[in-house]
Amino acid sequence: MDTQSQVLTVEVEFEGQTYTASYFLEHGIIQASIEGRLFTAVKGTGPADETVRALLLEWLLQNTVRAEPEYPTEPSP
């Protein structure tokens, strides 16, 4: 059972580094702080911590794609 109105944290290991997100659940709404940004999600049928882990992983994946250059920086031979 998920705890209401208590700040909790989750961790995700991604590319050799550990990232954390803090969150709380209130009235069926998850408020998660990920890298200084606030994310809101409706609590589904699963545990809130799994939803926050998924949000954190999605955020990490999106930012990894943005950090990679679209085109090679050096011409290929």
Residue pairs with C-beta under 8 A, 6 or more apart in sequence:
2 25
2 43
2 47
2 48
2 49
3 25
4 25
4 26
5 24
5 25
5 26
6 24
7 22
7 23
7 24
8 22
8 23
8 24
8 48
8 49
9 20
9 21
9 22
9 23
10 20
10 21
10 23
10 49
10 52
10 53
10 56
11 18
11 19
11 20
12 18
12 19
12 20
12 21
12 53
12 56
12 57
12 60
13 19
14 57
14 60
15 64
19 35
19 56
19 60
21 32
21 33
21 34
21 52
21 53
21 55
21 56
22 32
22 33
23 30
23 31
23 32
23 33
23 48
23 49
23 52
24 30
24 31
25 31
25 43
25 48
28 42
28 43
29 40
29 41
29 42
29 43
30 39
30 40
30 41
30 42
30 43
30 48
30 51
30 52
31 38
31 39
31 40
32 38
32 39
32 40
32 41
32 52
32 55
32 56
33 39
34 55
34 56
34 59
35 59
37 59
39 55
39 59
41 51
41 55
43 51
44 51
